[in-house]
């Protein structure tokens, strides 16, 4: 491990939960207005083909924080422990002399070998990433927010979690006026404002360089925005949905999709309700944007902006009605394509300010980027690569990836519904995706594959895997998938063979 030689400044890693890549006005979205993130993009670099490596929250964040693909860290579902042998950026940064702190959550399921069997941390997937010191935690336990509200005279409901709802008993979407009903709390008491305020307080008058991970809940559900954000976007004026003409026709694409659409928890509701959900989703995004504007303005006012690396991204996207789905799941771009904006304050990045990068980048690149900027060696195990070269040059690094990869485990040890419906064993409930410029290939462990020609079918509505004209392409991408998995399995095993922690792995001829 390389200790830091000189301090380059502060580090601010921001994740907004469940934010689709297209939902930025700087990317030309027809409705969503994000002036503060747009300003950050003009002063930094936007990576417009950036993808997460897994869904839902826990697996995706495990990849973001360790720089590993799901097949290597194997925390495949919310609640699957993250093996302690996998180093993460916070542990490494702490070992180099920094004090990385958390505002929010990381959804890290801890290694149970580090706790007694009856420890409460083993009853939830909302654990904290090792290496991070908690400043303010916001999980299902919202006690920090509750105490802050009580100090401001807010009456707390018998069930504190009802603070996320209008009246504490039900959500209004179909009825009411031209917009969804607002949250009962005003925006300056909402969780987004609260968490942003905590970070502002923390960085104020701080003498030593700081390292903050701000993990905001929004625009994650519940999709109920406080005023005025509840009325920012009129439901009837929103763009339509990318989908087949009916749920039944959509399900004909693949057995997994038909099964997913049969689940009421994932199937999109009727159009009127769906549009009101979407309006609230967009409103929560604008609320996040305004609060990040407050934070950045504070950094500028206190002279810290030009000493701070700022990284803004998300853990995953959201279907929000596309392909008749809600949530994050499956293989469609809407669940995996996410924003990434990086603002490097150093003079070496001046020439690239406002640049848009269309090379494929991934959330596994976040860890090596943070370490590289801090002057710390990147572990050999990392599947990702530093993005610093994109910030210092207009040219892409040599041998940069030409595709994005992600994985999805739809296995659930507590529910064998998918196994019974699809006729496959538990270990076969998984898929892998290669997403290139033209073709997108989806490989299922126990089901037929999918192939999309994105030039002719950008919305992924027609499966070409069984089209005789596309059989050579399907075979080529199956081989690419095999080569990718072998290459990255070898990379991680090589690292484990030489790690100082004494984990035994298979050595590689490259050593």
PAVO-569519 format. One record per residue (C-alpha): z, y, x. Coordinates in Angstrom, 2 decimals. Each point is the difference from the previous one (the first is absolute). Layout:
<lolos>
[lolo [Z, Y, X]]
...
</lolos>
This chain:
<lolos>
[lolo [0.00, 0.00, 0.00]]
[lolo [-0.95, 3.41, 1.34]]
[lolo [2.62, 2.71, -0.28]]
[lolo [-1.24, 3.42, -0.93]]
[lolo [-0.88, 2.16, 3.00]]
[lolo [-0.19, 3.32, -1.77]]
[lolo [0.52, 0.98, -3.61]]
[lolo [-3.19, 0.99, -1.83]]
[lolo [1.86, 1.26, -3.08]]
[lolo [1.12, -1.06, -3.47]]
[lolo [-1.41, -2.82, -2.09]]
[lolo [-0.35, 0.09, -3.81]]
[lolo [-1.34, -3.15, -1.68]]
[lolo [-0.53, 0.53, -3.74]]
[lolo [-0.87, -2.74, -2.47]]
[lolo [-0.66, 0.71, -3.67]]
[lolo [0.21, -3.20, -2.03]]
[lolo [-3.08, -1.29, -1.85]]
[lolo [-2.46, 2.84, 0.85]]
[lolo [-3.72, -0.76, -0.28]]
[lolo [-2.30, 1.35, 2.70]]
[lolo [-2.28, 1.81, -2.43]]
[lolo [2.84, 2.07, -1.50]]
[lolo [-0.29, 3.03, 2.29]]
[lolo [-1.92, 3.14, -0.82]]
[lolo [-1.17, 0.08, 3.63]]
[lolo [-1.82, -3.27, -0.78]]
[lolo [-1.73, 1.52, -3.02]]
[lolo [2.12, -1.45, -2.79]]
[lolo [-1.15, 1.52, -3.31]]
[lolo [3.55, 0.66, -1.24]]
[lolo [2.84, -0.48, 2.48]]
[lolo [0.84, 3.21, 1.86]]
[lolo [1.87, -0.37, 3.31]]
[lolo [-0.21, 3.36, 1.80]]
[lolo [2.80, -0.67, 2.48]]
[lolo [-1.31, -3.37, 1.14]]
[lolo [-3.45, 1.59, 0.15]]
[lolo [1.41, 2.65, 2.34]]
[lolo [1.58, -2.71, 2.15]]
[lolo [-3.38, -1.75, 0.15]]
[lolo [-1.70, 3.21, 1.13]]
[lolo [2.55, 0.25, 2.82]]
[lolo [-0.15, -3.68, 0.89]]
[lolo [-2.26, -3.02, -0.38]]
[lolo [-0.78, -1.86, -3.24]]
[lolo [-0.73, -3.72, 0.21]]
[lolo [-2.05, -0.60, -3.12]]
[lolo [-0.52, -3.77, 0.31]]
[lolo [3.63, -0.92, 0.48]]
[lolo [1.43, -3.18, -1.51]]
[lolo [3.37, -1.72, -0.32]]
[lolo [0.29, -3.65, 0.96]]
[lolo [1.89, -1.51, -2.93]]
[lolo [1.58, 0.63, -3.38]]
[lolo [2.53, 0.49, -1.50]]
[lolo [2.49, 2.38, 1.67]]
[lolo [1.99, -2.33, 2.25]]
[lolo [-2.92, -1.85, 1.64]]
[lolo [-2.00, 3.20, 0.43]]
[lolo [2.88, 1.87, 1.64]]
[lolo [0.69, -2.98, 2.25]]
[lolo [-3.55, 0.39, 1.36]]
[lolo [0.33, 3.77, 0.31]]
[lolo [3.29, -0.16, 1.89]]
[lolo [-0.76, -2.98, 2.28]]
[lolo [-3.72, 0.52, 0.60]]
[lolo [-0.60, -3.61, -1.04]]
[lolo [-2.30, -1.55, -2.57]]
[lolo [1.71, -1.93, -2.79]]
[lolo [-1.12, -3.33, 1.49]]
[lolo [2.11, 0.85, 3.06]]
[lolo [3.14, 1.59, -1.44]]
[lolo [-0.05, -2.32, -3.06]]
[lolo [2.14, 2.22, -2.23]]
[lolo [-2.50, -0.71, -2.74]]
[lolo [1.89, 1.02, -3.15]]
[lolo [2.79, 2.37, -0.96]]
[lolo [3.04, -1.99, 1.06]]
[lolo [-1.59, -2.08, 2.75]]
[lolo [2.11, 0.65, 3.13]]
[lolo [-1.54, 1.85, 2.92]]
[lolo [0.66, -2.16, 3.07]]
[lolo [2.22, 1.85, 2.46]]
[lolo [-2.21, -1.00, 2.94]]
[lolo [-2.61, 2.56, -1.12]]
[lolo [0.70, 3.35, 1.65]]
[lolo [-0.68, 3.12, -2.04]]
[lolo [-0.71, 3.58, 1.02]]
[lolo [3.52, 1.22, -0.86]]
[lolo [1.69, -2.55, 2.26]]
[lolo [-2.31, 0.85, 2.86]]
[lolo [0.37, 3.76, -0.47]]
[lolo [3.78, -0.38, -0.13]]
[lolo [-0.10, -2.03, 3.21]]
[lolo [-1.86, 2.87, 1.64]]
[lolo [2.78, 2.47, -0.77]]
[lolo [-0.95, 1.46, -3.39]]
[lolo [2.01, -0.16, -3.22]]
[lolo [-2.44, -0.98, -2.79]]
[lolo [1.52, 0.73, -3.41]]
[lolo [-0.97, -0.98, -3.54]]
[lolo [-0.21, 2.06, -3.15]]
[lolo [-0.94, -2.33, -2.85]]
[lolo [-0.60, -3.73, 0.43]]
[lolo [-2.06, -2.58, 1.86]]
[lolo [0.17, -3.06, -2.30]]
[lolo [0.82, -2.26, 2.95]]
[lolo [1.33, -3.46, -0.83]]
[lolo [2.34, -0.77, 2.92]]
[lolo [0.14, -3.15, 2.04]]
[lolo [2.82, -2.01, -1.66]]
[lolo [1.08, -1.43, 3.37]]
[lolo [1.51, 3.41, 0.79]]
[lolo [2.38, 0.01, -2.99]]
[lolo [2.60, -2.28, -1.59]]
[lolo [-1.32, -1.93, -2.98]]
[lolo [1.89, 2.13, -2.54]]
[lolo [-1.04, 3.37, 1.42]]
[lolo [-1.35, 2.31, -2.76]]
[lolo [-3.00, 1.04, 2.08]]
[lolo [-1.40, -3.49, -0.53]]
[lolo [-0.15, 0.54, -3.78]]
[lolo [-2.67, 2.73, 0.18]]
[lolo [-3.31, 0.67, 1.72]]
[lolo [0.96, 3.67, 0.37]]
[lolo [1.55, -0.35, 3.44]]
[lolo [-0.47, 2.54, 2.78]]
[lolo [-2.37, -0.52, 2.93]]
[lolo [2.02, -0.91, 3.11]]
[lolo [0.09, 2.88, 2.46]]
[lolo [0.12, 2.73, -2.64]]
[lolo [3.24, 1.84, -0.60]]
[lolo [0.43, 0.87, -3.66]]
[lolo [0.52, 3.67, -0.75]]
[lolo [-0.74, -0.19, -3.75]]
[lolo [-0.76, -3.28, -1.76]]
[lolo [-1.87, -0.12, -3.30]]
[lolo [-0.54, -3.51, -1.34]]
[lolo [1.09, -1.51, -3.31]]
[lolo [3.31, 1.44, 1.13]]
[lolo [-0.61, 3.69, -0.67]]
[lolo [3.61, 1.04, 0.65]]
[lolo [-0.99, 2.61, 2.61]]
[lolo [-2.25, 1.76, -2.52]]
[lolo [2.67, -0.36, -2.72]]
[lolo [2.66, 1.68, 2.16]]
[lolo [-2.42, 2.83, 0.75]]
[lolo [-0.71, 0.44, -3.73]]
[lolo [3.69, -0.10, -0.90]]
[lolo [0.68, 2.78, 2.49]]
[lolo [-2.52, 2.06, -1.98]]
[lolo [1.65, -0.66, -3.33]]
[lolo [-2.41, -2.63, -1.30]]
[lolo [1.42, -2.48, -2.52]]
[lolo [-0.78, -3.51, 1.26]]
[lolo [-0.93, -2.62, -2.63]]
[lolo [2.02, -3.20, -0.32]]
[lolo [-2.86, -1.78, 1.75]]
[lolo [-0.89, 2.36, 2.89]]
[lolo [-3.47, -1.54, 0.28]]
[lolo [-0.78, 1.62, -3.37]]
[lolo [-0.40, 3.24, 1.95]]
[lolo [-3.57, -1.19, 0.56]]
[lolo [-0.74, 0.02, -3.74]]
[lolo [-0.24, 2.59, -2.78]]
[lolo [2.85, -1.08, -2.22]]
[lolo [1.36, -3.04, 1.77]]
[lolo [-1.26, -2.48, -2.58]]
[lolo [-3.79, 0.03, -0.10]]
[lolo [-3.12, 1.55, 1.50]]
[lolo [-2.23, 2.22, -2.15]]
[lolo [-3.73, -0.32, 0.57]]
[lolo [-1.94, -0.61, -3.19]]
[lolo [1.68, 2.70, -2.10]]
[lolo [0.89, 3.63, 0.50]]
[lolo [-2.09, 2.99, 0.92]]
[lolo [-3.07, 0.42, 2.20]]
[lolo [1.93, -1.16, 3.09]]
[lolo [2.56, -2.74, 0.66]]
[lolo [3.58, 1.09, -0.63]]
[lolo [1.71, 1.37, 3.13]]
[lolo [2.93, -1.49, 1.84]]
[lolo [3.28, 1.36, -1.30]]
[lolo [0.87, 1.31, 3.47]]
[lolo [-1.74, 3.13, 1.31]]
[lolo [-2.16, -0.37, 3.08]]
[lolo [2.56, 1.61, 2.31]]
[lolo [2.44, -2.81, -0.83]]
[lolo [-2.49, -2.86, 0.22]]
[lolo [0.21, -2.70, 2.69]]
[lolo [-3.00, 1.42, 1.90]]
[lolo [1.58, 3.45, 0.26]]
[lolo [3.37, -1.52, 0.90]]
[lolo [-1.36, -2.14, 2.83]]
[lolo [-2.12, 2.82, 1.40]]
[lolo [3.01, 2.29, -0.02]]
[lolo [2.01, -2.55, 1.95]]
[lolo [-2.62, -0.09, 2.75]]
[lolo [-0.15, 3.81, 0.11]]
[lolo [3.78, 0.11, 0.42]]
[lolo [-0.12, -2.64, 2.73]]
[lolo [-2.62, 1.69, 2.20]]
[lolo [1.46, 3.51, -0.38]]
[lolo [1.67, 1.24, 3.19]]
[lolo [-0.42, -3.39, 1.66]]
[lolo [0.10, 0.49, 3.75]]
[lolo [-1.21, -3.40, 1.18]]
[lolo [-3.48, -1.36, -0.83]]
[lolo [0.15, -1.94, -3.24]]
[lolo [-1.78, -3.05, -1.42]]
[lolo [-0.10, -0.24, -3.81]]
[lolo [-1.51, -2.55, -2.36]]
[lolo [-0.26, 1.60, -3.45]]
[lolo [-0.79, -2.70, -2.55]]
[lolo [-0.64, 1.58, -3.40]]
[lolo [0.01, -2.11, -3.16]]
[lolo [-2.73, 1.94, -1.77]]
[lolo [-2.56, -0.47, -1.46]]
[lolo [1.46, -3.49, -0.54]]
[lolo [1.09, -0.77, -3.60]]
[lolo [1.72, 0.88, -2.22]]
[lolo [-2.94, 2.32, -0.73]]
[lolo [1.96, 2.79, -1.65]]
[lolo [-0.42, 3.36, 1.67]]
[lolo [2.33, 3.01, -0.36]]
[lolo [-1.29, 3.28, -1.36]]
[lolo [-2.37, 1.61, 0.84]]
[lolo [-1.62, -3.02, 1.66]]
[lolo [-0.01, -2.04, -3.23]]
[lolo [-2.62, 2.39, -1.40]]
[lolo [-1.96, 0.69, 3.19]]
[lolo [-2.82, -2.37, -0.98]]
[lolo [-1.27, -0.44, -3.55]]
[lolo [-0.38, -3.73, -0.82]]
[lolo [-3.23, 0.47, -1.92]]
[lolo [-1.60, 1.93, 2.90]]
[lolo [0.62, -2.65, 2.65]]
[lolo [-2.83, -2.05, 1.52]]
[lolo [-0.65, -3.41, -1.49]]
[lolo [0.69, -3.45, 1.42]]
[lolo [-1.93, -2.31, 2.31]]
[lolo [-0.22, -3.25, -1.91]]
[lolo [-2.17, -2.45, -1.89]]
[lolo [-0.72, 0.59, -3.68]]
[lolo [2.91, -2.21, -1.08]]
[lolo [3.03, -1.80, 1.37]]
[lolo [-1.69, -3.32, -0.71]]
[lolo [-3.15, 0.98, 1.89]]
[lolo [2.07, 1.27, 2.92]]
[lolo [1.88, -3.29, 0.17]]
[lolo [-3.25, -1.95, 0.33]]
[lolo [-0.29, 1.28, 3.58]]
[lolo [2.58, -2.44, 1.37]]
[lolo [2.71, -2.44, -1.21]]
[lolo [2.74, 1.96, 1.78]]
[lolo [-1.06, 3.22, -1.73]]
[lolo [-0.09, -1.69, -3.40]]
[lolo [3.52, -1.29, 0.60]]
[lolo [1.24, 3.42, 1.13]]
[lolo [-1.48, 1.68, -3.07]]
[lolo [1.84, -2.49, -2.21]]
[lolo [3.31, 1.40, 1.27]]
[lolo [1.12, 2.94, -2.17]]
[lolo [1.86, 1.47, 2.96]]
[lolo [-3.29, 0.56, 1.83]]
[lolo [-2.50, 0.50, -2.83]]
[lolo [-0.78, 3.63, -0.78]]
[lolo [1.20, 1.22, -3.42]]
[lolo [-2.10, 1.62, -2.72]]
[lolo [-2.09, 3.01, 1.07]]
[lolo [2.22, 2.71, -1.49]]
[lolo [3.12, -1.25, 1.73]]
[lolo [-1.89, -0.68, 3.21]]
[lolo [-1.30, 3.56, 0.18]]
[lolo [3.50, 1.39, -0.48]]
[lolo [1.30, -2.29, 2.73]]
[lolo [-2.76, 1.26, 2.27]]
[lolo [0.83, 3.63, -0.80]]
[lolo [3.63, -0.62, 0.99]]
[lolo [-1.08, -1.85, 3.15]]
[lolo [-2.08, 3.01, 1.06]]
[lolo [2.80, 2.40, -0.95]]
[lolo [2.45, -1.82, 2.27]]
[lolo [-2.52, 0.35, 2.83]]
[lolo [-0.14, 3.75, -0.46]]
[lolo [3.79, 0.07, 0.04]]
[lolo [0.04, -1.85, 3.34]]
[lolo [-2.64, 2.37, 1.38]]
[lolo [2.01, 3.09, -0.97]]
[lolo [3.16, -1.41, 1.59]]
[lolo [-1.79, -0.93, 3.20]]
[lolo [-1.27, 3.57, -0.02]]
[lolo [3.63, 1.16, -0.09]]
[lolo [0.88, -2.25, 2.92]]
[lolo [-2.96, 1.10, 2.13]]
[lolo [0.67, 3.65, -0.79]]
[lolo [3.57, -0.50, 1.20]]
[lolo [-1.20, -1.57, 3.25]]
[lolo [-2.24, 3.00, 0.55]]
[lolo [2.72, 2.52, -0.85]]
[lolo [2.42, -1.64, 2.44]]
[lolo [-2.53, -0.32, 2.81]]
[lolo [-0.10, -3.81, -0.14]]
[lolo [-3.46, -0.57, -1.44]]
[lolo [-1.77, 0.29, 3.35]]
[lolo [2.42, -2.48, 1.56]]
[lolo [-0.35, -2.71, -2.65]]
[lolo [-2.38, -2.92, -0.42]]
[lolo [-0.53, -0.40, -3.77]]
[lolo [-1.38, -3.23, -1.45]]
[lolo [-0.62, -0.27, -3.75]]
[lolo [-1.01, -3.29, -1.60]]
[lolo [0.99, -2.49, -2.72]]
[lolo [1.08, -3.61, -0.18]]
[lolo [-2.78, -0.97, -2.45]]
[lolo [-2.14, 1.28, -2.84]]
[lolo [-0.08, -0.51, -3.77]]
[lolo [-2.51, -1.45, -2.48]]
[lolo [0.99, 2.44, -2.81]]
[lolo [-2.45, -1.64, -2.43]]
[lolo [-2.87, -0.79, 2.35]]
[lolo [-1.23, -3.56, -0.55]]
[lolo [2.34, -0.01, -3.03]]
[lolo [3.02, -0.32, 2.33]]
[lolo [3.25, 1.86, 0.61]]
[lolo [2.02, -0.08, 3.20]]
[lolo [-0.97, -1.30, 3.41]]
[lolo [-1.44, -3.47, 0.36]]
[lolo [-3.01, -2.09, 0.86]]
[lolo [-2.93, 1.13, 2.10]]
[lolo [-1.43, 3.21, -1.50]]
[lolo [-0.18, 3.13, 2.15]]
[lolo [2.13, 1.99, -2.45]]
[lolo [3.10, -1.98, 1.04]]
[lolo [-0.59, 0.25, 3.76]]
[lolo [-1.96, 3.18, 0.79]]
[lolo [2.61, 2.67, 0.77]]
[lolo [0.16, 3.48, 1.56]]
[lolo [0.77, 0.70, 3.65]]
[lolo [0.35, 3.48, 1.48]]
[lolo [1.28, 0.50, 3.54]]
[lolo [0.85, 3.41, 1.44]]
[lolo [0.54, 0.00, 3.77]]
[lolo [1.51, 3.34, 1.12]]
[lolo [-1.15, -0.25, 3.61]]
[lolo [-2.76, 2.16, 1.43]]
[lolo [-1.94, -3.18, 0.83]]
[lolo [-0.60, -0.43, -3.74]]
[lolo [-1.28, 3.53, -0.67]]
[lolo [-3.66, -0.98, 0.20]]
[lolo [0.32, -2.61, -2.75]]
[lolo [1.91, 2.03, -2.60]]
[lolo [-1.58, -0.44, -3.41]]
[lolo [-1.89, -3.08, 1.13]]
[lolo [-0.78, -2.83, -2.40]]
[lolo [-0.07, -3.48, 1.51]]
[lolo [-2.00, -2.64, -1.86]]
[lolo [0.73, -2.87, 2.39]]
[lolo [2.08, -2.77, -1.56]]
[lolo [3.70, 0.49, 0.65]]
[lolo [3.00, -2.00, -1.19]]
[lolo [3.72, 0.39, -0.53]]
[lolo [0.61, -2.33, 2.95]]
[lolo [-1.29, 2.92, 2.10]]
[lolo [2.97, 2.21, -0.97]]
[lolo [2.56, -1.66, 2.31]]
[lolo [-2.17, 0.16, 3.15]]
[lolo [-0.93, 3.59, -0.83]]
[lolo [3.64, 1.10, -0.21]]
[lolo [0.91, -1.79, 3.22]]
[lolo [-3.06, 1.29, 1.84]]
[lolo [0.76, 3.60, -0.99]]
[lolo [3.56, -0.39, 1.27]]
[lolo [-1.20, -1.47, 3.28]]
[lolo [1.41, -3.47, -0.67]]
[lolo [-1.81, -3.24, 0.81]]
[lolo [-1.49, -1.77, -3.02]]
[lolo [1.04, -3.68, -0.27]]
[lolo [-2.77, -2.52, 0.61]]
[lolo [0.80, -1.58, -3.38]]
[lolo [-1.27, 3.01, -1.95]]
[lolo [-3.08, -0.83, -2.02]]
[lolo [-0.74, 3.71, -0.37]]
[lolo [-1.20, 2.60, 2.49]]
[lolo [1.08, 3.57, 0.73]]
[lolo [-1.89, 2.73, -1.86]]
[lolo [0.78, 2.61, 2.65]]
[lolo [-3.54, -0.23, 1.47]]
[lolo [-1.38, 1.20, -3.35]]
[lolo [2.30, 3.04, 0.21]]
[lolo [-1.11, 0.93, 3.50]]
[lolo [-3.73, -0.70, -0.18]]
[lolo [-2.84, 0.23, -2.48]]
[lolo [-1.21, -3.47, 1.02]]
[lolo [1.45, -3.28, -1.20]]
[lolo [1.64, -2.20, 2.64]]
[lolo [-2.15, -2.73, 1.48]]
[lolo [-0.02, -3.33, -1.85]]
[lolo [1.72, 1.41, -3.06]]
[lolo [0.16, -2.28, -3.04]]
[lolo [-2.95, -0.01, -2.39]]
[lolo [1.93, -1.32, -3.02]]
[lolo [3.39, 0.17, -1.66]]
[lolo [2.08, -3.09, -0.76]]
[lolo [2.72, -0.68, -2.51]]
[lolo [1.82, -2.94, -1.57]]
[lolo [1.74, -0.73, -3.28]]
[lolo [2.47, -2.80, -0.74]]
[lolo [0.09, -0.59, -3.75]]
[lolo [2.41, -2.91, 0.40]]
[lolo [3.38, 0.31, -1.66]]
[lolo [2.59, -2.69, 0.72]]
[lolo [1.86, 1.05, -3.17]]
[lolo [-3.05, -0.23, -2.29]]
[lolo [-2.66, -2.70, 0.22]]
[lolo [-2.24, 1.64, -2.61]]
[lolo [-2.84, 0.69, 2.44]]
[lolo [0.17, -3.52, 1.38]]
[lolo [-0.17, -1.59, -3.45]]
[lolo [-2.69, 2.34, -1.31]]
[lolo [-2.24, -0.28, 3.06]]
[lolo [0.69, -3.62, 0.88]]
[lolo [0.97, 0.70, 3.61]]
[lolo [3.21, -0.63, 2.00]]
[lolo [2.41, 2.75, 1.01]]
[lolo [-1.25, 0.26, 3.57]]
[lolo [-3.56, 0.62, -1.25]]
[lolo [0.94, 3.08, -2.04]]
[lolo [-1.31, 2.45, 2.56]]
[lolo [-3.13, 2.00, 0.78]]
[lolo [-1.47, 1.88, 2.97]]
[lolo [-2.48, 2.87, -0.05]]
[lolo [-2.58, 1.39, 2.44]]
[lolo [-1.21, 3.42, -1.14]]
[lolo [-2.94, 1.38, 1.96]]
[lolo [-2.44, 2.83, -0.55]]
[lolo [-2.36, -2.04, -2.16]]
[lolo [1.60, -3.35, -0.76]]
[lolo [3.42, -1.01, -1.20]]
[lolo [1.02, -3.64, 0.23]]
[lolo [3.04, -1.52, -1.72]]
[lolo [1.18, -3.42, 1.18]]
[lolo [2.41, -1.99, -2.16]]
[lolo [1.97, -2.89, 1.47]]
[lolo [-0.54, -2.18, -3.07]]
[lolo [-2.62, 1.76, -2.14]]
[lolo [-3.67, 1.04, 0.33]]
[lolo [-0.78, 3.05, 2.17]]
[lolo [-1.40, 3.36, -1.06]]
[lolo [-2.65, 2.16, 1.62]]
[lolo [-0.87, 3.56, -1.02]]
[lolo [-3.01, 2.00, 1.15]]
[lolo [1.58, 3.46, 0.00]]
[lolo [-3.31, 1.80, 0.45]]
[lolo [-1.34, -1.35, -3.28]]
[lolo [3.37, -0.54, -1.68]]
[lolo [2.56, 2.54, 1.25]]
[lolo [2.37, -0.74, -2.90]]
[lolo [0.28, -3.74, 0.83]]
[lolo [-1.19, -1.32, -3.33]]
[lolo [-2.51, -2.68, 1.12]]
[lolo [0.99, -3.02, 2.08]]
[lolo [-2.87, -0.97, 2.33]]
[lolo [1.69, -2.99, 1.66]]
[lolo [-1.97, -2.47, -2.14]]
[lolo [-3.30, 1.93, 0.15]]
[lolo [-2.43, -2.03, 2.17]]
[lolo [-1.36, 3.22, 1.52]]
[lolo [3.49, 0.83, 1.30]]
[lolo [1.05, -3.44, 1.23]]
[lolo [-0.71, 0.82, 3.70]]
[lolo [2.17, 3.14, -0.33]]
[lolo [2.78, -1.96, -1.69]]
[lolo [-0.04, -2.58, 2.81]]
[lolo [-0.03, 2.73, 2.66]]
[lolo [3.04, 1.68, -1.50]]
[lolo [1.89, -3.28, -0.38]]
[lolo [-0.54, -0.50, 3.73]]
[lolo [1.12, 3.57, 0.69]]
[lolo [3.16, -0.68, -1.95]]
[lolo [0.73, -3.11, 2.05]]
[lolo [-0.65, 1.85, 3.28]]
[lolo [2.23, 2.90, -1.07]]
[lolo [2.89, -2.28, -0.86]]
[lolo [-0.31, -1.98, 3.22]]
[lolo [-0.20, 3.15, 2.10]]
[lolo [3.11, 1.60, -1.49]]
[lolo [2.01, -3.24, -0.15]]
[lolo [-0.67, -0.38, 3.73]]
[lolo [1.02, 3.59, 0.69]]
[lolo [3.41, -0.35, -1.62]]
[lolo [0.73, -3.44, 1.47]]
[lolo [-0.82, 1.36, 3.44]]
[lolo [2.55, 2.77, -0.44]]
[lolo [2.68, -2.38, -1.24]]
[lolo [-0.49, -2.17, 3.07]]
[lolo [0.93, 2.87, 2.31]]
[lolo [2.42, 1.98, -2.14]]
[lolo [3.35, 0.73, 1.68]]
[lolo [1.77, -1.19, -3.15]]
[lolo [-0.72, -3.57, 1.05]]
[lolo [-2.07, -1.03, -3.00]]
[lolo [-2.12, -2.97, 0.95]]
[lolo [-3.70, 0.28, -0.68]]
[lolo [-3.26, -1.41, 1.28]]
[lolo [-1.26, 1.73, 3.17]]
[lolo [-3.51, 1.34, 0.15]]
[lolo [-2.66, -0.34, 2.66]]
[lolo [-0.18, 3.78, 0.02]]
[lolo [3.34, 0.02, 1.83]]
</lolos>
